[in-house]
């Protein structure tokens, strides 16, 4: 009724479909894992420019340096 080559071909095709489905499921799981890792590493978003904050911090540091230099030279502020 069925030839042995037909049975082997059908079994091979079935096995290939099962393996492909398992690999696709694993790929989807890996992508979900990477998505969750990326979402977990996001910190709170800061609105506004960080350049402005850096300028303010730089001005503050310059002021502190001036005060330290004045203290080192013996001048009272």
N, CA, C and O atoms as a GROMACS GRO file, in nm:
protein
  308
    1UNK      N    1   0.084  -0.117   0.000
    1UNK     CA    2   0.000   0.000   0.000
    1UNK      C    3   0.089   0.125   0.000
    1UNK      O    4   0.089   0.200  -0.098
    2UNK      N    5   0.166   0.148   0.110
    2UNK     CA    6   0.258   0.260   0.113
    2UNK      C    7   0.399   0.207   0.092
    2UNK      O    8   0.436   0.103   0.146
    3UNK      N    9   0.474   0.277   0.017
    3UNK     CA   10   0.613   0.237  -0.005
    3UNK      C   11   0.696   0.281   0.116
    3UNK      O   12   0.663   0.380   0.181
    4UNK      N   13   0.802   0.210   0.144
    4UNK     CA   14   0.887   0.249   0.258
    4UNK      C   15   0.948   0.388   0.241
    4UNK      O   16   0.965   0.459   0.340
    5UNK      N   17   0.982   0.429   0.121
    5UNK     CA   18   1.039   0.563   0.101
    5UNK      C   19   0.937   0.672   0.131
    5UNK      O   20   0.973   0.779   0.180
    6UNK      N   21   0.810   0.646   0.101
    6UNK     CA   22   0.704   0.743   0.130
    6UNK      C   23   0.687   0.758   0.282
    6UNK      O   24   0.668   0.869   0.332
    7UNK      N   25   0.694   0.647   0.354
    7UNK     CA   26   0.682   0.651   0.499
    7UNK      C   27   0.801   0.724   0.562
    7UNK      O   28   0.783   0.804   0.654
    8UNK      N   29   0.920   0.697   0.512
    8UNK     CA   30   1.040   0.764   0.563
    8UNK      C   31   1.034   0.914   0.534
    8UNK      O   32   1.070   0.995   0.619
    9UNK      N   33   0.990   0.950   0.414
    9UNK     CA   34   0.979   1.091   0.377
    9UNK      C   35   0.877   1.163   0.464
    9UNK      O   36   0.901   1.275   0.508
   10UNK      N   37   0.763   1.100   0.489
   10UNK     CA   38   0.659   1.161   0.573
   10UNK      C   39   0.708   1.176   0.717
   10UNK      O   40   0.682   1.278   0.780
   11UNK      N   41   0.776   1.076   0.768
   11UNK     CA   42   0.828   1.084   0.905
   11UNK      C   43   0.935   1.191   0.916
   11UNK      O   44   0.940   1.265   1.014
   12UNK      N   45   1.021   1.201   0.814
   12UNK     CA   46   1.125   1.304   0.815
   12UNK      C   47   1.064   1.443   0.811
   12UNK      O   48   1.109   1.533   0.882
   13UNK      N   49   0.963   1.461   0.728
   13UNK     CA   50   0.896   1.591   0.718
   13UNK      C   51   0.827   1.626   0.849
   13UNK      O   52   0.833   1.741   0.894
   14UNK      N   53   0.763   1.528   0.911
   14UNK     CA   54   0.699   1.552   1.040
   14UNK      C   55   0.802   1.589   1.146
   14UNK      O   56   0.780   1.682   1.225
   15UNK      N   57   0.913   1.518   1.148
   15UNK     CA   58   1.020   1.550   1.244
   15UNK      C   59   1.077   1.688   1.221
   15UNK      O   60   1.106   1.760   1.316
   16UNK      N   61   1.094   1.725   1.095
   16UNK     CA   62   1.146   1.857   1.062
   16UNK      C   63   1.051   1.967   1.108
   16UNK      O   64   1.095   2.070   1.158
   17UNK      N   65   0.922   1.945   1.090
   17UNK     CA   66   0.822   2.044   1.134
   17UNK      C   67   0.824   2.057   1.287
   17UNK      O   68   0.815   2.168   1.339
   18UNK      N   69   0.837   1.945   1.357
   18UNK     CA   70   0.840   1.949   1.504
   18UNK      C   71   0.966   2.023   1.553
   18UNK      O   72   0.958   2.105   1.644
   19UNK      N   73   1.079   1.994   1.492
   19UNK     CA   74   1.204   2.061   1.531
   19UNK      C   75   1.198   2.211   1.501
   19UNK      O   76   1.243   2.293   1.581
   20UNK      N   77   1.143   2.246   1.384
   20UNK     CA   78   1.131   2.388   1.348
   20UNK      C   79   1.039   2.461   1.445
   20UNK      O   80   1.068   2.575   1.483
   21UNK      N   81   0.929   2.398   1.485
   21UNK     CA   82   0.837   2.460   1.580
   21UNK      C   83   0.904   2.480   1.716
   21UNK      O   84   0.886   2.583   1.781
   22UNK      N   85   0.981   2.379   1.759
   22UNK     CA   86   1.050   2.391   1.888
   22UNK      C   87   1.155   2.502   1.883
   22UNK      O   88   1.170   2.578   1.979
   23UNK      N   89   1.227   2.511   1.773
   23UNK     CA   90   1.328   2.617   1.761
   23UNK      C   91   1.263   2.755   1.755
   23UNK      O   92   1.316   2.851   1.811
   24UNK      N   93   1.150   2.766   1.687
   24UNK     CA   94   1.079   2.894   1.682
   24UNK      C   95   1.030   2.934   1.820
   24UNK      O   96   1.038   3.051   1.858
   25UNK      N   97   0.982   2.838   1.895
   25UNK     CA   98   0.937   2.867   2.032
   25UNK      C   99   1.054   2.912   2.118
   25UNK      O  100   1.041   3.006   2.198
   26UNK      N  101   1.169   2.848   2.104
   26UNK     CA  102   1.288   2.889   2.178
   26UNK      C  103   1.335   3.028   2.139
   26UNK      O  104   1.376   3.105   2.225
   27UNK      N  105   1.329   3.060   2.010
   27UNK     CA  106   1.368   3.192   1.961
   27UNK      C  107   1.278   3.299   2.021
   27UNK      O  108   1.325   3.404   2.063
   28UNK      N  109   1.147   3.272   2.023
   28UNK     CA  110   1.053   3.369   2.080
   28UNK      C  111   1.080   3.389   2.230
   28UNK      O  112   1.072   3.500   2.281
   29UNK      N  113   1.112   3.281   2.298
   29UNK     CA  114   1.145   3.292   2.440
   29UNK      C  115   1.271   3.374   2.462
   29UNK      O  116   1.278   3.454   2.556
   30UNK      N  117   1.371   3.355   2.377
   30UNK     CA  118   1.495   3.431   2.389
   30UNK      C  119   1.470   3.579   2.364
   30UNK      O  120   1.523   3.665   2.434
   31UNK      N  121   1.387   3.609   2.262
   31UNK     CA  122   1.354   3.749   2.234
   31UNK      C  123   1.279   3.812   2.351
   31UNK      O  124   1.304   3.927   2.386
   32UNK      N  125   1.187   3.737   2.412
   32UNK     CA  126   1.115   3.789   2.529
   32UNK      C  127   1.211   3.816   2.644
   32UNK      O  128   1.197   3.916   2.715
   33UNK      N  129   1.307   3.727   2.663
   33UNK     CA  130   1.407   3.747   2.768
   33UNK      C  131   1.487   3.874   2.744
   33UNK      O  132   1.507   3.954   2.836
   34UNK      N  133   1.533   3.895   2.622
   34UNK     CA  134   1.612   4.015   2.591
   34UNK      C  135   1.527   4.140   2.604
   34UNK      O  136   1.576   4.243   2.649
   35UNK      N  137   1.400   4.134   2.565
   35UNK     CA  138   1.311   4.249   2.582
   35UNK      C  139   1.296   4.284   2.730
   35UNK      O  140   1.300   4.401   2.768
   36UNK      N  141   1.277   4.182   2.813
   36UNK     CA  142   1.262   4.209   2.956
   36UNK      C  143   1.391   4.264   3.017
   36UNK      O  144   1.386   4.347   3.107
   37UNK      N  145   1.507   4.218   2.969
   37UNK     CA  146   1.635   4.273   3.016
   37UNK      C  147   1.649   4.419   2.978
   37UNK      O  148   1.694   4.501   3.058
   38UNK      N  149   1.610   4.452   2.855
   38UNK     CA  150   1.620   4.591   2.812
   38UNK      C  151   1.524   4.680   2.888
   38UNK      O  152   1.559   4.794   2.922
   39UNK      N  153   1.405   4.632   2.916
   39UNK     CA  154   1.309   4.713   2.992
   39UNK      C  155   1.355   4.730   3.136
   39UNK      O  156   1.326   4.833   3.198
   40UNK      N  157   1.424   4.633   3.191
   40UNK     CA  158   1.471   4.641   3.329
   40UNK      C  159   1.586   4.737   3.346
   40UNK      O  160   1.605   4.791   3.456
   41UNK      N  161   1.665   4.762   3.241
   41UNK     CA  162   1.781   4.850   3.252
   41UNK      C  163   1.747   4.996   3.226
   41UNK      O  164   1.833   5.082   3.242
   42UNK      N  165   1.626   5.025   3.188
   42UNK     CA  166   1.592   5.165   3.164
   42UNK      C  167   1.576   5.236   3.297
   42UNK      O  168   1.500   5.195   3.384
   43UNK      N  169   1.650   5.344   3.311
   43UNK     CA  170   1.641   5.423   3.432
   43UNK      C  171   1.533   5.528   3.416
   43UNK      O  172   1.469   5.537   3.312
   44UNK      N  173   1.514   5.607   3.519
   44UNK     CA  174   1.415   5.714   3.506
   44UNK      C  175   1.462   5.815   3.402
   44UNK      O  176   1.577   5.858   3.402
   45UNK      N  177   1.372   5.851   3.318
   45UNK     CA  178   1.408   5.946   3.212
   45UNK      C  179   1.409   6.088   3.267
   45UNK      O  180   1.319   6.129   3.341
   46UNK      N  181   1.512   6.160   3.230
   46UNK     CA  182   1.522   6.298   3.274
   46UNK      C  183   1.475   6.386   3.160
   46UNK      O  184   1.518   6.372   3.046
   47UNK      N  185   1.388   6.476   3.194
   47UNK     CA  186   1.342   6.570   3.093
   47UNK      C  187   1.426   6.695   3.101
   47UNK      O  188   1.477   6.731   3.208
   48UNK      N  189   1.442   6.761   2.991
   48UNK     CA  190   1.523   6.881   2.988
   48UNK      C  191   1.662   6.849   2.940
   48UNK      O  192   1.696   6.734   2.912
   49UNK      N  193   1.742   6.952   2.932
   49UNK     CA  194   1.876   6.936   2.879
   49UNK      C  195   1.975   6.904   2.989
   49UNK      O  196   1.974   6.968   3.095
   50UNK      N  197   2.059   6.808   2.965
   50UNK     CA  198   2.163   6.777   3.063
   50UNK      C  199   2.279   6.875   3.050
   50UNK      O  200   2.362   6.886   3.140
   51UNK      N  201   2.285   6.945   2.937
   51UNK     CA  202   2.392   7.045   2.918
   51UNK      C  203   2.376   7.159   3.017
   51UNK      O  204   2.474   7.208   3.072
   52UNK      N  205   2.252   7.202   3.041
   52UNK     CA  206   2.228   7.310   3.137
   52UNK      C  207   2.269   7.269   3.277
   52UNK      O  208   2.328   7.348   3.351
   53UNK      N  209   2.239   7.144   3.314
   53UNK     CA  210   2.278   7.096   3.446
   53UNK      C  211   2.430   7.087   3.457
   53UNK      O  212   2.487   7.115   3.563
   54UNK      N  213   2.495   7.048   3.350
   54UNK     CA  214   2.641   7.039   3.351
   54UNK      C  215   2.703   7.178   3.366
   54UNK      O  216   2.803   7.193   3.436
   55UNK      N  217   2.645   7.277   3.302
   55UNK     CA  218   2.697   7.415   3.313
   55UNK      C  219   2.682   7.466   3.456
   55UNK      O  220   2.773   7.532   3.508
   56UNK      N  221   2.570   7.438   3.517
   56UNK     CA  222   2.548   7.481   3.655
   56UNK      C  223   2.649   7.413   3.747
   56UNK      O  224   2.707   7.477   3.835
   57UNK      N  225   2.670   7.284   3.726
   57UNK     CA  226   2.766   7.211   3.810
   57UNK      C  227   2.908   7.263   3.788
   57UNK      O  228   2.986   7.274   3.882
   58UNK      N  229   2.942   7.295   3.664
   58UNK     CA  230   3.074   7.348   3.634
   58UNK      C  231   3.094   7.484   3.701
   58UNK      O  232   3.202   7.511   3.755
   59UNK      N  233   2.993   7.570   3.698
   59UNK     CA  234   3.003   7.700   3.763
   59UNK      C  235   3.018   7.683   3.915
   59UNK      O  236   3.093   7.756   3.979
   60UNK      N  237   2.947   7.585   3.970
   60UNK     CA  238   2.959   7.558   4.114
   60UNK      C  239   3.099   7.512   4.148
   60UNK      O  240   3.156   7.554   4.249
   61UNK      N  241   3.155   7.425   4.066
   61UNK     CA  242   3.292   7.378   4.092
   61UNK      C  243   3.394   7.491   4.081
   61UNK      O  244   3.488   7.497   4.160
   62UNK      N  245   3.376   7.579   3.984
   62UNK     CA  246   3.467   7.694   3.970
   62UNK      C  247   3.460   7.783   4.094
   62UNK      O  248   3.562   7.833   4.141
   63UNK      N  249   3.341   7.802   4.145
   63UNK     CA  250   3.325   7.885   4.266
   63UNK      C  251   3.393   7.819   4.385
   63UNK      O  252   3.457   7.887   4.465
   64UNK      N  253   3.380   7.690   4.397
   64UNK     CA  254   3.447   7.619   4.507
   64UNK      C  255   3.598   7.630   4.495
   64UNK      O  256   3.668   7.646   4.595
   65UNK      N  257   3.649   7.620   4.372
   65UNK     CA  258   3.794   7.631   4.351
   65UNK      C  259   3.843   7.770   4.392
   65UNK      O  260   3.949   7.782   4.453
   66UNK      N  261   3.767   7.875   4.358
   66UNK     CA  262   3.805   8.010   4.397
   66UNK      C  263   3.810   8.024   4.548
   66UNK      O  264   3.901   8.086   4.603
   67UNK      N  265   3.712   7.964   4.615
   67UNK     CA  266   3.709   7.972   4.761
   67UNK      C  267   3.827   7.897   4.822
   67UNK      O  268   3.889   7.944   4.917
   68UNK      N  269   3.859   7.779   4.766
   68UNK     CA  270   3.972   7.703   4.818
   68UNK      C  271   4.104   7.775   4.793
   68UNK      O  272   4.192   7.773   4.878
   69UNK      N  273   4.119   7.839   4.677
   69UNK     CA  274   4.239   7.916   4.650
   69UNK      C  275   4.253   8.033   4.744
   69UNK      O  276   4.363   8.067   4.788
   70UNK      N  277   4.138   8.097   4.775
   70UNK     CA  278   4.142   8.209   4.870
   70UNK      C  279   4.181   8.159   5.008
   70UNK      O  280   4.258   8.226   5.078
   71UNK      N  281   4.131   8.046   5.049
   71UNK     CA  282   4.166   7.991   5.180
   71UNK      C  283   4.314   7.954   5.183
   71UNK      O  284   4.382   7.977   5.283
   72UNK      N  285   4.363   7.897   5.073
   72UNK     CA  286   4.504   7.856   5.067
   72UNK      C  287   4.598   7.977   5.072
   72UNK      O  288   4.707   7.968   5.126
   73UNK      N  289   4.555   8.089   5.014
   73UNK     CA  290   4.643   8.206   5.015
   73UNK      C  291   4.626   8.289   5.142
   73UNK      O  292   4.699   8.387   5.162
   74UNK      N  293   4.531   8.251   5.227
   74UNK     CA  294   4.516   8.320   5.356
   74UNK      C  295   4.420   8.435   5.351
   74UNK      O  296   4.415   8.513   5.446
   75UNK      N  297   4.343   8.451   5.247
   75UNK     CA  298   4.248   8.561   5.236
   75UNK      C  299   4.115   8.516   5.296
   75UNK      O  300   4.066   8.408   5.264
   76UNK      N  301   4.057   8.601   5.383
   76UNK     CA  302   3.924   8.572   5.438
   76UNK      C  303   3.819   8.624   5.344
   76UNK      O  304   3.829   8.734   5.290
   77UNK      N  305   3.716   8.541   5.324
   77UNK     CA  306   3.603   8.584   5.239
   77UNK      C  307   3.490   8.636   5.322
   77UNK      O  308   3.388   8.677   5.267
   0.00000   0.00000   0.00000
